[in-house]
Amino acid sequence: MIKNLLKTLNLFFLTIFFLSMANVCLAGSIVVDDDTTASTSFVSGMKDQTESFLTTAEFSATMETEDIIATVITTVLSFLGIIFVILIIFSGYQWMTAGGNEDQVKKATARIKNAVIGLIIVVFAYAITAFVFKNLSGGTGNNQTPVESTGSEETQE
């Protein structure tokens, strides 16, 4: 039963992820010329829908590649965090309803321990991602401006 539930949840989240990625890819590839005829109303409707999706998902047409990658990574890590919290809650429920069954308690405690470790890894991955994409300019670390000389220093001859 647990395996079937986990497989269903996994399939559900993967389907949502791939559908959202396909929509983002379509949003970047649709181009509508202003001098087209009425036969492009379908494409125009698709453009309106993708623009609406982009604004809802906080994407923009002028968004940098780094921003898109950061948003995708943040979304994936958020889904992983939610999955680990659900695993912790489910394992706690399984532990409480074990009724003295040692095997069920051992499975639940092992799952809780693994879910907590996974949640810690996800939090650290999120922290590293946030640091890299917010503090490093383009991932190169060259975001500091050079210090200019004010001319107040005396030169020795």
C-alpha positions as CSV (number, residue, x, y, z in Angstrom):
1,M,0.0,0.0,0.0
2,I,2.8,2.4,0.9
3,K,4.7,1.6,-2.2
4,N,1.6,2.2,-4.4
5,L,1.0,5.5,-2.7
6,L,4.6,6.6,-3.2
7,K,4.6,5.5,-6.8
8,T,1.4,7.5,-7.4
9,L,2.8,10.6,-5.7
10,N,6.0,10.2,-7.7
11,L,4.1,9.9,-10.9
12,F,1.9,12.9,-10.0
13,F,4.8,15.2,-9.2
14,L,6.8,14.1,-12.2
15,T,3.8,14.7,-14.5
16,I,3.3,18.2,-13.1
17,F,7.0,19.0,-13.4
18,F,7.3,17.9,-17.0
19,L,4.0,19.6,-18.0
20,S,5.2,22.9,-16.5
21,M,8.6,22.6,-18.2
22,A,6.9,21.9,-21.5
23,N,4.8,25.0,-21.0
24,V,7.8,27.1,-20.2
25,C,9.6,25.8,-23.3
26,L,6.6,26.5,-25.5
27,A,6.4,30.0,-24.1
28,G,9.9,30.8,-25.4
29,S,9.3,29.3,-28.8
30,I,6.0,31.0,-29.8
31,V,6.5,34.0,-32.1
32,V,3.6,35.9,-33.6
33,D,4.1,38.5,-36.3
34,D,1.9,41.6,-36.3
35,D,1.1,41.3,-40.1
36,T,-0.4,37.8,-39.9
37,T,-4.0,36.9,-41.0
38,A,-6.9,35.7,-38.9
39,S,-5.7,32.1,-39.2
40,T,-3.2,32.8,-36.5
41,S,-5.8,33.4,-33.8
42,F,-5.0,30.0,-32.3
43,V,-1.3,30.9,-32.0
44,S,-2.3,34.3,-30.6
45,G,-4.5,32.6,-28.0
46,M,-1.6,30.4,-27.1
47,K,0.7,33.4,-26.8
48,D,-1.8,35.0,-24.4
49,Q,-2.1,31.9,-22.4
50,T,1.7,31.5,-22.1
51,E,2.2,35.1,-21.2
52,S,-0.4,34.7,-18.5
53,F,1.4,31.6,-17.3
54,L,4.7,33.4,-17.3
55,T,3.4,36.3,-15.2
56,T,1.7,33.8,-12.8
57,A,4.9,31.8,-12.5
58,E,6.9,35.1,-12.1
59,F,8.8,34.6,-15.3
60,S,9.3,37.4,-17.8
61,A,10.3,37.7,-21.4
62,T,13.4,39.6,-20.4
63,M,14.4,37.1,-17.7
64,E,18.0,35.9,-17.7
65,T,18.9,32.2,-18.1
66,E,20.3,32.2,-14.6
67,D,17.0,33.4,-13.2
68,I,15.1,30.7,-15.0
69,I,17.5,28.0,-13.8
70,A,17.3,29.3,-10.2
71,T,13.5,29.3,-10.3
72,V,13.4,25.7,-11.7
73,I,15.9,24.5,-9.0
74,T,14.0,26.3,-6.3
75,T,10.7,24.7,-7.5
76,V,12.2,21.2,-7.6
77,L,13.7,21.6,-4.2
78,S,10.4,22.9,-2.8
79,F,8.6,19.8,-4.1
80,L,11.3,17.6,-2.6
81,G,10.9,19.3,0.7
82,I,7.2,18.8,0.6
83,I,7.6,15.1,-0.2
84,F,10.0,14.6,2.8
85,V,7.7,16.4,5.2
86,I,4.8,14.1,4.0
87,L,7.0,11.1,4.5
88,I,7.8,12.2,8.1
89,I,4.1,12.7,8.9
90,F,3.1,9.4,7.3
91,S,5.9,7.5,9.2
92,G,4.8,9.2,12.4
93,Y,1.3,8.0,11.8
94,Q,2.5,4.5,11.0
95,W,4.6,4.5,14.2
96,M,1.6,5.6,16.3
97,T,-0.7,3.0,14.9
98,A,1.9,0.2,15.1
99,G,0.2,-1.3,18.1
100,G,3.4,-2.8,19.5
101,N,4.5,-4.4,16.2
102,E,8.3,-4.0,16.4
103,D,8.9,-4.5,12.7
104,Q,6.5,-1.7,11.8
105,V,8.0,0.6,14.4
106,K,11.5,-0.1,13.1
107,K,10.4,0.6,9.5
108,A,8.7,3.8,10.6
109,T,11.7,5.1,12.6
110,A,14.1,4.2,9.7
111,R,11.9,6.1,7.3
112,I,11.7,9.1,9.6
113,K,15.5,9.1,10.0
114,N,16.0,8.9,6.2
115,A,13.4,11.6,5.6
116,V,15.0,14.0,8.1
117,I,18.4,13.4,6.5
118,G,16.8,14.0,3.0
119,L,15.1,17.2,4.3
120,I,18.5,18.5,5.7
121,I,20.1,17.8,2.3
122,V,17.3,19.7,0.5
123,V,17.6,22.7,2.9
124,F,21.4,22.8,2.4
125,A,21.0,22.5,-1.4
126,Y,18.5,25.3,-1.3
127,A,20.9,27.5,0.7
128,I,23.7,26.8,-1.6
129,T,21.6,27.5,-4.7
130,A,20.3,30.8,-3.1
131,F,23.9,31.8,-2.3
132,V,25.2,31.1,-5.8
133,F,22.4,32.7,-7.7
134,K,22.1,35.8,-5.5
135,N,25.7,36.6,-4.6
136,L,27.8,35.6,-7.6
137,S,27.4,37.6,-10.8
138,G,26.8,35.0,-13.5
139,G,28.4,32.3,-11.4
140,T,31.9,33.8,-12.0
141,G,32.4,35.7,-8.8
142,N,33.3,38.9,-10.6
143,N,30.6,41.1,-9.1
144,Q,33.0,43.4,-7.3
145,T,34.0,46.7,-8.8
146,P,37.7,47.5,-8.8
147,V,38.8,50.1,-6.2
148,E,39.9,53.3,-7.9
149,S,42.7,55.5,-6.7
150,T,41.6,58.9,-5.4
151,G,44.8,60.6,-6.1
152,S,45.4,61.5,-2.5
153,E,48.2,59.0,-2.1
154,E,51.7,60.5,-2.5
155,T,54.1,59.0,-4.9
156,Q,57.6,58.5,-3.8
157,E,60.5,59.5,-6.0
